[in-house]
Amino acid sequence: MGDRILEIVVLLMSHIRETRGNFENLEDLSDSLKSQGFTDNEISSAYSWILDQIQTESQLLSNISRSADSFRILSDVERQHFLPDAVGYLLQLKYLGLLTDGQMELIFERGLMIGPPPIDIEQIKMITGTVLFHDTGHPELIRHPAYFLNDEDGLIN
């Protein structure tokens, strides 16, 4: 479920970025998402997550209007370990303001730990959803908690 919700979040954030923060026509977007096979529950969870981020004054909306003030250069090991489409997906999420620099680093670290290369886009989506939803206080949206290590709360982190 988390991968599909993350996909909806990306689509919604792309729309919000394209309209420069204008939330009008989101109902039309919901109809479009339903026609693409997403359930009402998935769409509602994605909307709720975005609204929760806005209400908690997270960096989500401020990151939308900001241009990148830094960039990440992959090491030789990372370039061999991650397929270009997986890295491109992370860059898209960074551009949309969904990932912080720290979260990107964490995703790269987890990707290096999960197994032999290459890490493809589907694997990076699982890792990203796990990191993003856990960091923002929504672990119920995580589909693959196996990408975490134990933390002080007994949760997988």
C-alpha positions in Angstrom: 0.0 0.0 0.0 2.8 2.4 0.8 4.3 2.3 -2.6 0.9 3.3 -4.2 0.4 6.1 -1.7 3.9 7.4 -2.4 3.0 7.3 -6.1 -0.1 9.4 -5.4 1.9 11.8 -3.2 4.3 12.3 -6.1 1.5 13.0 -8.5 -0.2 15.4 -6.2 3.1 17.3 -5.4 3.8 17.5 -9.1 0.4 19.1 -9.6 0.9 21.5 -6.7 4.3 22.5 -8.0 3.1 23.0 -11.6 0.3 25.2 -10.3 2.7 27.1 -7.9 0.9 26.0 -4.7 -2.6 26.4 -6.0 -4.9 23.7 -4.6 -7.8 24.2 -6.9 -8.8 21.4 -9.3 -7.6 18.7 -6.8 -11.0 17.1 -7.1 -10.5 16.7 -10.9 -7.1 15.1 -10.0 -8.8 12.7 -7.6 -11.1 11.6 -10.4 -8.1 11.1 -12.6 -6.4 9.0 -9.9 -9.5 6.8 -9.5 -9.5 6.2 -13.3 -5.9 5.1 -13.0 -6.9 2.4 -10.6 -6.1 4.0 -7.2 -8.6 3.4 -4.4 -10.5 6.0 -2.4 -8.6 4.9 0.7 -5.2 5.3 -1.1 -6.1 8.7 -2.4 -7.4 9.8 1.0 -4.3 8.6 2.7 -2.1 10.5 0.3 -4.1 13.7 0.7 -4.1 13.3 4.5 -0.3 12.9 4.5 0.2 16.0 2.5 -2.3 18.1 4.6 -0.6 16.8 7.7 2.8 17.9 6.5 1.4 21.4 5.7 -0.4 21.7 9.0 2.7 20.7 11.0 4.7 23.3 9.2 7.1 20.8 7.8 9.5 21.9 5.1 7.2 20.4 2.4 5.7 23.6 0.9 8.7 25.8 1.5 10.8 23.2 -0.4 8.5 23.5 -3.4 9.4 27.1 -4.2 13.0 26.8 -3.2 15.6 25.9 -5.9 18.2 23.5 -5.0 21.0 25.1 -3.0 23.2 22.1 -3.1 23.6 19.0 -5.2 24.8 15.4 -4.5 27.5 13.7 -6.5 27.4 10.0 -6.4 30.5 8.0 -5.5 31.8 5.3 -7.9 30.4 2.7 -5.6 27.0 4.4 -5.6 26.9 4.8 -9.3 27.5 1.1 -9.7 25.0 0.2 -7.0 22.0 2.3 -8.2 20.4 2.2 -11.6 20.1 5.6 -13.2 16.2 5.5 -13.1 16.4 4.9 -9.4 18.6 7.9 -8.8 16.4 10.0 -11.2 13.4 9.1 -9.1 15.1 10.4 -5.9 16.1 13.6 -7.7 12.5 14.1 -8.8 11.3 13.7 -5.2 14.0 16.1 -4.0 12.9 18.6 -6.7 9.3 18.2 -5.5 10.3 19.0 -2.0 9.4 15.6 -0.6 12.9 14.6 0.5 15.4 16.5 2.6 19.2 16.1 2.0 19.3 13.9 5.2 16.5 11.6 4.0 18.3 11.2 0.6 21.5 10.2 2.4 19.6 7.7 4.5 18.0 6.2 1.4 21.4 5.9 -0.3 22.8 4.2 2.9 19.9 1.8 3.1 20.2 1.0 -0.5 23.8 0.1 -0.1 22.9 -2.2 2.8 19.9 -4.1 1.3 21.8 -6.4 -1.0 23.7 -6.8 -4.2 23.5 -4.2 -7.0 21.8 -3.0 -9.0 19.1 -1.2 -7.0 16.2 -0.5 -9.4 13.4 2.0 -9.2 11.0 -0.4 -7.5 13.5 -1.1 -4.7 14.2 2.6 -4.3 10.5 3.3 -4.1 10.1 0.8 -1.2 13.1 2.3 0.7 11.9 5.8 0.0 8.3 5.2 1.2 9.7 3.6 4.4 12.0 6.5 5.2 9.6 9.2 4.2 6.5 7.9 6.0 8.5 6.8 9.1 10.2 10.2 9.4 7.0 12.1 9.1 5.2 10.1 11.8 3.1 7.9 9.6 4.5 4.4 10.0 1.1 2.9 9.2 1.7 3.7 5.5 4.9 1.7 5.4 4.6 -1.4 3.2 8.0 -2.9 3.7 9.3 -2.3 7.2 12.1 -4.7 6.6 14.2 -1.8 5.3 14.6 -0.6 8.9 16.9 -1.4 11.7 15.7 -1.5 15.4 15.4 1.9 17.1 14.9 2.9 20.7 11.1 2.7 20.4 11.3 -0.9 19.4 10.2 0.1 15.9 12.1 -0.9 12.9 14.0 2.1 11.7 
